[in-house]
Amino acid sequence: MLYAILAYHVEREVMSWTKDEDAAVMTGLRAVQAPLKAKGHFGPAARLDETRKARTLRGPGTGVVLDGPFAETKEQLLGFYIMEFSDEAGAIAAARELRKANPGAVYEIRPIKLFLPADGFGATATET
């Protein structure tokens, strides 16, 4: 089963990190990611750009493009991982390890129901 692990954090806090602080967090996260990758669990991951650069398309017809994501929370979605595990427990364990490396983050774990495999990753996942 494929899982999306969505990484939320207080954006202004992350954007205020110095290059060294950011590098230290990334080093910690890579240390968590390496064994997951070696076991074939780790798929694509992305760090999103600032929410002020985000646009939202909504509304009928061709829609209207609005500035920003308009989240009603303190934290914003700043990145995500796609991982493959046989069950939810594996995804939760991976999120706990990521949180150890970045304790200020909040991780949301969601099964992925429809997935188009990339480079063979997730090829065993079934569409539901």
N, C-alpha and C positions, 0 to 999 in steps of 0.2 A: 504494500500500500504506500502511496506517496503522500507526504505531508508537507504543507507550507508552514514554516516557522517564521512568523512575522515579528520583526524587532521594533518595538516602540521605545521612545526615549524623549526626554524633554529637550526639544531641538535647540533652544538657546544655550542650554548647558553643553551639549555636544559641540555646537558651533563656537563655544568659548574656549574649548580645549586648545592648548598650545600644540604645535606640531609634535613635540615630544610626548605630551599626554595622549594625543591621538595615536601615535605610533605604539605606545605602550599597550593601549587597549587592543589595537589591531594585532600586536604580537601575541597577546593573551588569547584572542579569538582564534588566530591561526593555530596555536597549540592545541586548542579544542578541536578544530576542524581537521587537522592532519590524521588522527586515528579514525575519525568518521569516514574520511575520504579513502583511507587504506582499506577499510572494511566494505567499501562500496556503497555506503549510505549517503554520502555527500554529493549533492547535485549542484545546479546553478545557484549562485548567491549574488545579490546586488545591494549596493549602498545607494540609496536614493539621494538626489540633490535636494537642496533646501525647499521647504514647502512654499516659500514665497515665489518660487519659480514654477509651481504646479498650476495646472489649469484643470477645470472640471467642465465636462460637456454634459449638459442636461436639458431636458425639455422636449417638447414634441417636434416633429418634422426634422429639420436639419439641426435643431437644438441651438442653444446659446452657450458660448464659451465664457466661463467665469474665472476670475483670478482665484487661485488657491484651492486647497482641499476642503476647507470649512469644517475641520474636525471640531467636535464639541468636547474635547478632552484636553487634559494638560499635556499628555504625551502625543507625539505624532509618529506615524509610520515612517521610519527612516531607512528600512531595508528589509530584506527577506532571504530566507534559505529555502531550498527545496531538497528534501531528503527522502530516502526510501527505507522503510522498516517493515517488518512483518506484522507489527502491531503498534497500537498507540503508546504503549509503555516505552518502546524504543525512542519514539519521537519526544516524549516527555523527558526521558533521561538525557537526550541530546540538548534539549532546551535548558535543562538544569545546568549542564556543563557550560553552555554558552553564557548563562547568567553568572556563573562563578567568575568568568573572565571579564564580564561587563555587568557588575551588580546593580547599576542604576537603570538598566534596561528592563522592559517588560516584554515577555515573549508570548505570543498567541500561537497556539498549535491548531492547525485546521487540516483535515483530510482534503485531498484534491480528488475531485470526482472525474474530471475530464482533463486529460494530459496528452499533449503531442510530444513524444519522446525526442530528445536532442542527443545526438552522438551516442545513441545506445542507452543512455541513462534513462531508467524508467520503462524500458522496453517490455518488462514483465508486468507493468501496471495494466490493469484492465479499466476500460471506460465504463462508467456506471451512469 
